[in-house]
Every structure is written in C-alpha cells, then in structure tokens.
Amino acid sequence: MQNQGRSTRKRTGGRLKNVRKRRKNELGRLPTETQVGEPRFRVVDVRGTDTKTRALATNVANVNEGGETVTAEIEDVVENDANPNYVRRNIITKGAVIETSEGQARVTSRPGQTGQVNAVLLE
C-alpha cells in the first residue's frame, strides 16, 4: 500500500493543518505481483546506491529438499494465504504453495523484492 500520510482530523473531530509536505522517503510503491510465466524482471533503484530486482513473472524455483537444492519448473499456484484470489490469478508471494516438477513446495523468498523464487518441498 502507498503511504496516505497521517489523518487530517484530530480524535475530537477538529481539523489538523499540515506541518510540512510529503517526503521522498515516505513514498511507497505498488506491490509487484509475480506471476507464473515466461521470466520477466525489472530493476528498481532504491535508497542509496542499491537496486532491487523485481520478478514480474517467472517459471523456475530453487527447491530445497533436505539440504539439497534443485531448480524446478513452476507449474501452478495451489494455495496462497496472502489472498485467495492470487491462486486463480497464479500470483506468487512469500508463503504461497506452488506445484513444481519436484512436487508441492512452499515459497520462502519474496519474488517481488529479490527477483527469485526459493521454496521448501512439502512432505
């Protein structure tokens, strides 16, 4: 969500005047809803000299299976506690359960922030 700033009213109902304008560091960005599909990425400048790689779409996941990591193909989103609508829209977020070529796995990374999908195989 984007930062809407503080309320314009006091708890008594009276109006609050602005002390200053918004600051650049208070600005938020819309969430990156990573979809299952042909890999697409976007590099975003962040504070300082850093960058973030946002995964707009991806079809590969690094699946950890008892200490061994393999690259698996993502087939489908099975469950997503963040938003039930994300399942039918095939959107991957942290905590989502995905169907891979290795089996079902839970996503442990944040694809919209890191640009990659890391997951742990479910029993």
For each residue, the residues with C-beta under 8 A, 3 or more apart:
1: 4 28
2: 27 28 29 30
3: 22 26 27 28
4: 1
5: 22 26
6: 16
7: 16
8: 15 16
9: 13 14 15 16
10: 13 14 15 16
11:
12:
13: 9 10
14: 9 10
15: 8 9 10
16: 6 7 8 9 10
17:
18: 21
19:
20: 23
21: 18
22: 3 5 26 27
23: 20 26 27
24: 27
25: 47
26: 3 5 22 23
27: 2 3 22 23 24
28: 1 2 3
29: 2 44
30: 2
31: 112
32: 42 54 55 56 111 112 113
33: 86 89 91 93 112
34: 54 55 56 57 58 91 92 93 111 112 117
35: 56 57 89 90 91 92
36: 57 58 59 74 75 76 77 90 92 98
37: 40 57 58 59 90
38: 57 59
39: 55 57 58 59 60
40: 37 55 56 57 58
41: 53 54 55 56 115
42: 32 53 54 56
43: 51 52 53 54
44: 29 51 52 53 54
45: 50 51
46: 50 51 52
47: 25 50
48:
49:
50: 45 46 47
51: 43 44 45 46
52: 43 44 46 113 114 115
53: 41 42 43 44 114 115
54: 32 34 41 42 43 44 112 113 115
55: 32 34 39 40 41 58 111 112 114 115 116 117
56: 32 34 35 40 41 42
57: 34 35 36 37 38 39 40
58: 34 36 37 39 40 55 61 74 92 111 116 117
59: 36 37 38 39 73 74
60: 39 71 72 73 74 117
61: 58 71 72 73 74 98 100 105 107 117 118 119
62: 69 70 71 72 116 117 118 119
63: 69 70 71 72 100 102 105 119 120 121
64: 67 68 69 118 119 120 121
65: 68 69 70 102 121
66: 121
67: 64
68: 64 65
69: 62 63 64 65
70: 62 63 65 102
71: 60 61 62 63
72: 60 61 62 63 100 101 102 105
73: 59 60 61 100 101
74: 36 58 59 60 61 92 98 99 100 117
75: 36 98 99 100 101
76: 36 90 98 99
77: 36 80 86 87 90 91 92 96 97 98 99
78: 87 97 98 99 104
79: 87 96 97
80: 77 83 84 86 87 91 92 93 95 96 97
81: 95 96
82: 86 93 94 95 96
83: 80 86 91 93
84: 80 87
85: 88 89
86: 33 77 80 82 83 89 90 91 92 93 96
87: 77 78 79 80 84 90
88: 85
89: 33 35 85 86
90: 35 36 37 76 77 86 87
91: 33 34 35 77 80 83 86 96
92: 34 35 36 58 74 77 80 86 96 98 107 111 117
93: 33 34 80 82 83 86 96 107 110 111 112
94: 82 107 108 109 110 111
95: 80 81 82 106 107
96: 77 79 80 81 82 86 91 92 93 106 107
97: 77 78 79 80 104 105 106 107 122
98: 36 61 74 75 76 77 78 92 104 105 106 107 117 119
99: 74 75 76 77 78 103 104
100: 61 63 72 73 74 75 103 104 105 119
101: 72 73 75
102: 63 65 70 72 105 121
103: 99 100 121 122
104: 78 97 98 99 100 121 122
105: 61 63 72 97 98 100 102 119 120 121 122
106: 95 96 97 98 119 120 122
107: 61 92 93 94 95 96 97 98 111 117 118 119
108: 94 118 119 120
109: 94 114 116 117 118 119
110: 93 94 113 114
111: 32 34 55 58 92 93 94 107 114 115 116 117
112: 31 32 33 34 54 55 93
113: 32 52 54 110
114: 52 53 55 109 110 111
115: 41 52 53 54 55 111
116: 55 58 62 109 111
117: 34 55 58 60 61 62 74 92 98 107 109 111
118: 61 62 64 107 108 109
119: 61 62 63 64 98 100 105 106 107 108 109
120: 63 64 105 106 108
121: 63 64 65 66 102 103 104 105
122: 97 103 104 105 106
123:
